[in-house]
Amino acid sequence: MTTLAPQTVKCALCGQKTEIVAVASTNEFGSCDLDLRPPPMARDTLKHQVFRCSNCGFSSSDLTKSKKGDEASISCPEYLSIIEGDLPEVAKTFCCAAIIASRRNDLEPACFLWLGAAWVCDDQGDNENACHLRSHAAVALQGMLDVSKGNAEADDTTRLVLIDVLRRTRRFTEAAALCQKMCEQESGDFTAQLAAYQLSLVEAEDDQAHRVDELPKGAE
């Protein structure tokens, strides 16, 4: 069950009060997708995860907090083009928050904000925009690997999500190379099994969503 909490919050940038409906609690039943999108009921809470100030357009999961440079971010051309564009409103909010996170160099939040925008488009059958937004997520994921401090488990998770993002954007050659490298380095463990499953999808040029529990029986 998902419990929602209506709130009035004050924007950290402009001071405007905005009415939001946030998630107070939720749960998950089933397997996540290969890009870590959660199962229901958490899966269906996207519009209650990130918010946009009704006055200045500041977007964040917490409108009451900002950082130095955020004022410049909400007036940059990329930000304004998103607001003026034709994406669904929830996807716009995710994109705007992703731009702010990217300009802060907060790569992991940026990645999942771009993915959140893509998931909104997935739900509306807008494959073209979903693919474009995943390309932004791929940049953030690669950036996370470039600045990694050597946490093997975290890096494996990042690589597996990157593989899925590349596959969903039909960048099959890049996805296959990363799958093969992971299979060679992680032979026998669950990470390698996930990479091998992704490789089978890549070789079939399958760009659709799949869940972790779709691994062939015995692989887990």
C-alpha positions as CSV (number, residue, x, y, z in Angstrom):
1,M,0.0,0.0,0.0
2,T,1.2,3.5,-0.8
3,T,0.4,6.3,1.6
4,L,0.5,9.9,0.3
5,A,1.0,13.1,2.3
6,P,-0.2,16.5,1.0
7,Q,2.2,19.2,2.1
8,T,2.8,22.9,1.7
9,V,6.5,23.6,1.1
10,K,8.5,26.8,0.8
11,C,10.9,27.0,-2.2
12,A,14.5,27.4,-1.1
13,L,15.2,29.7,-4.1
14,C,12.3,32.1,-4.3
15,G,10.3,31.6,-1.1
16,Q,7.1,30.7,-2.9
17,K,4.9,28.2,-1.2
18,T,3.9,25.2,-3.3
19,E,1.4,22.5,-2.6
20,I,2.8,19.0,-3.2
21,V,1.7,15.4,-2.6
22,A,4.7,13.3,-1.4
23,V,5.1,9.6,-0.7
24,A,4.8,8.9,3.0
25,S,5.3,5.2,2.6
26,T,5.1,2.5,-0.1
27,N,6.1,-1.1,-0.7
28,E,7.4,-3.3,-3.4
29,F,6.0,-6.7,-4.6
30,G,8.0,-8.6,-7.2
31,S,11.2,-8.0,-9.1
32,C,12.8,-4.8,-10.2
33,D,13.6,-4.1,-13.8
34,L,17.2,-4.6,-15.1
35,D,17.6,-0.8,-14.8
36,L,16.5,-1.0,-11.1
37,R,13.1,0.5,-11.7
38,P,11.2,-0.9,-8.7
39,P,8.1,-3.1,-8.9
40,P,4.6,-2.0,-7.8
41,M,3.6,-0.3,-5.7
42,A,6.7,1.9,-5.5
43,R,6.8,1.7,-9.3
44,D,3.7,3.8,-9.6
45,T,4.8,6.8,-7.4
46,L,6.8,8.7,-10.0
47,K,4.7,11.8,-9.9
48,H,5.1,12.0,-6.1
49,Q,8.9,11.8,-6.0
50,V,10.1,15.0,-7.5
51,F,8.5,18.5,-7.5
52,R,8.7,21.8,-9.3
53,C,8.2,25.2,-7.7
54,S,5.1,26.8,-9.2
55,N,6.8,30.2,-9.3
56,C,10.5,29.9,-10.2
57,G,10.5,26.4,-11.6
58,F,13.1,25.0,-9.2
59,S,12.9,21.2,-9.3
60,S,14.0,18.8,-6.6
61,S,12.9,15.9,-4.4
62,D,13.1,18.5,-1.6
63,L,12.2,22.0,-2.6
64,T,13.1,23.4,0.8
65,K,16.8,22.8,0.1
66,S,19.1,24.3,-2.5
67,K,22.8,24.6,-3.2
68,K,25.1,27.3,-4.6
69,G,24.6,27.6,-8.3
70,D,21.0,26.3,-8.4
71,E,19.7,29.8,-9.3
72,A,22.0,29.8,-12.4
73,S,20.8,26.3,-13.3
74,I,17.1,27.1,-13.4
75,S,17.8,29.9,-15.9
76,C,20.2,28.0,-18.2
77,P,19.1,27.4,-21.8
78,E,18.9,23.6,-21.3
79,Y,16.6,24.0,-18.3
80,L,14.3,26.5,-20.0
81,S,14.1,24.4,-23.1
82,I,12.8,21.5,-21.0
83,I,10.1,23.6,-19.4
84,E,9.0,25.0,-22.7
85,G,9.2,21.6,-24.5
86,D,6.5,18.9,-25.1
87,L,7.5,16.2,-22.6
88,P,4.9,15.1,-20.0
89,E,4.9,17.5,-17.0
90,V,6.2,14.8,-14.6
91,A,9.0,14.0,-17.0
92,K,9.9,17.7,-17.3
93,T,10.2,17.9,-13.5
94,F,12.5,14.9,-13.4
95,C,14.6,16.4,-16.3
96,C,14.9,19.7,-14.6
97,A,16.0,18.1,-11.3
98,A,18.5,16.0,-13.3
99,I,20.0,19.1,-14.9
100,I,20.4,20.7,-11.5
101,A,22.0,17.5,-10.1
102,S,24.3,17.3,-13.2
103,R,25.5,20.9,-12.8
104,R,26.2,20.1,-9.1
105,N,28.2,17.1,-10.4
106,D,25.9,14.8,-8.3
107,L,26.2,12.0,-10.9
108,E,24.2,9.2,-9.2
109,P,21.1,11.4,-8.4
110,A,21.4,12.8,-11.9
111,C,21.4,9.3,-13.4
112,F,18.3,8.2,-11.7
113,L,16.5,11.4,-12.3
114,W,17.1,11.0,-16.0
115,L,15.9,7.4,-15.7
116,G,12.8,8.6,-13.9
117,A,12.0,10.9,-16.8
118,A,12.5,8.0,-19.2
119,W,10.2,5.8,-17.1
120,V,7.5,8.4,-17.3
121,C,7.8,8.3,-21.1
122,D,7.9,4.5,-21.1
123,D,4.5,4.5,-19.3
124,Q,3.1,6.8,-22.0
125,G,4.5,4.7,-24.9
126,D,6.8,7.6,-25.9
127,N,9.8,5.5,-27.0
128,E,11.6,8.3,-28.8
129,N,11.8,10.6,-25.8
130,A,12.5,7.7,-23.5
131,C,15.5,6.7,-25.6
132,H,16.8,10.3,-25.6
133,L,16.5,10.6,-21.9
134,R,18.3,7.3,-21.3
135,S,21.2,8.7,-23.3
136,H,21.6,11.4,-20.7
137,A,21.5,8.7,-18.0
138,A,24.2,6.8,-19.8
139,V,26.5,9.9,-19.7
140,A,25.9,10.1,-15.9
141,L,26.6,6.4,-15.4
142,Q,29.8,6.6,-17.4
143,G,30.8,9.6,-15.3
144,M,30.2,7.6,-12.1
145,L,32.6,4.9,-13.4
146,D,35.2,7.4,-14.4
147,V,35.4,8.9,-10.9
148,S,34.9,5.6,-9.0
149,K,36.9,5.1,-5.9
150,G,37.1,1.3,-6.4
151,N,34.0,0.0,-4.7
152,A,33.6,-3.2,-6.7
153,E,30.0,-4.0,-5.8
154,A,28.8,-0.4,-6.5
155,D,30.8,-0.4,-9.8
156,D,29.2,-3.7,-10.9
157,T,25.8,-2.3,-10.2
158,T,26.6,0.8,-12.2
159,R,27.9,-1.2,-15.1
160,L,24.8,-3.4,-15.1
161,V,22.5,-0.4,-15.2
162,L,24.6,1.1,-17.9
163,I,24.4,-2.1,-20.0
164,D,20.6,-1.9,-19.7
165,V,20.5,1.8,-20.7
166,L,22.7,1.1,-23.7
167,R,20.5,-1.8,-24.7
168,R,17.3,0.2,-24.4
169,T,18.8,2.9,-26.6
170,R,19.9,0.3,-29.2
171,R,23.6,0.9,-28.6
172,F,24.1,-2.9,-28.9
173,T,27.8,-2.9,-29.8
174,E,28.7,-0.9,-26.7
175,A,26.4,-3.0,-24.5
176,A,27.8,-6.2,-25.8
177,A,31.4,-5.2,-25.2
178,L,30.6,-4.3,-21.6
179,C,28.6,-7.5,-21.1
180,Q,31.5,-9.6,-22.4
181,K,34.0,-7.8,-20.2
182,M,31.9,-8.4,-17.1
183,C,31.3,-12.1,-17.9
184,E,35.1,-12.6,-18.2
185,Q,35.9,-10.7,-15.0
186,E,33.1,-12.0,-12.8
187,S,32.8,-15.6,-14.0
188,G,30.3,-17.7,-12.0
189,D,28.7,-15.2,-9.8
190,F,25.3,-13.5,-10.0
191,T,26.8,-10.4,-11.5
192,A,28.2,-12.4,-14.4
193,Q,24.8,-14.2,-14.8
194,L,23.0,-10.9,-15.1
195,A,25.6,-9.8,-17.6
196,A,25.2,-13.0,-19.6
197,Y,21.5,-12.6,-19.6
198,Q,21.8,-9.0,-20.9
199,L,24.2,-10.3,-23.6
200,S,21.5,-12.7,-24.8
201,L,19.1,-9.8,-25.0
202,V,21.7,-7.6,-26.8
203,E,22.4,-10.4,-29.3
204,A,18.7,-10.6,-30.1
205,E,18.6,-6.8,-30.5
206,D,15.9,-6.7,-27.8
207,D,15.4,-3.1,-26.6
208,Q,12.4,-3.8,-24.4
209,A,12.1,-3.6,-20.6
210,H,13.0,-6.8,-18.7
211,R,13.0,-7.8,-15.0
212,V,15.7,-9.4,-12.9
213,D,13.5,-12.4,-12.2
214,E,13.4,-13.2,-15.9
215,L,16.9,-14.7,-15.7
216,P,16.8,-18.3,-17.0
217,K,15.9,-20.8,-14.2
218,G,19.0,-22.0,-12.5
219,A,21.0,-18.9,-13.3
220,E,20.2,-17.4,-9.9
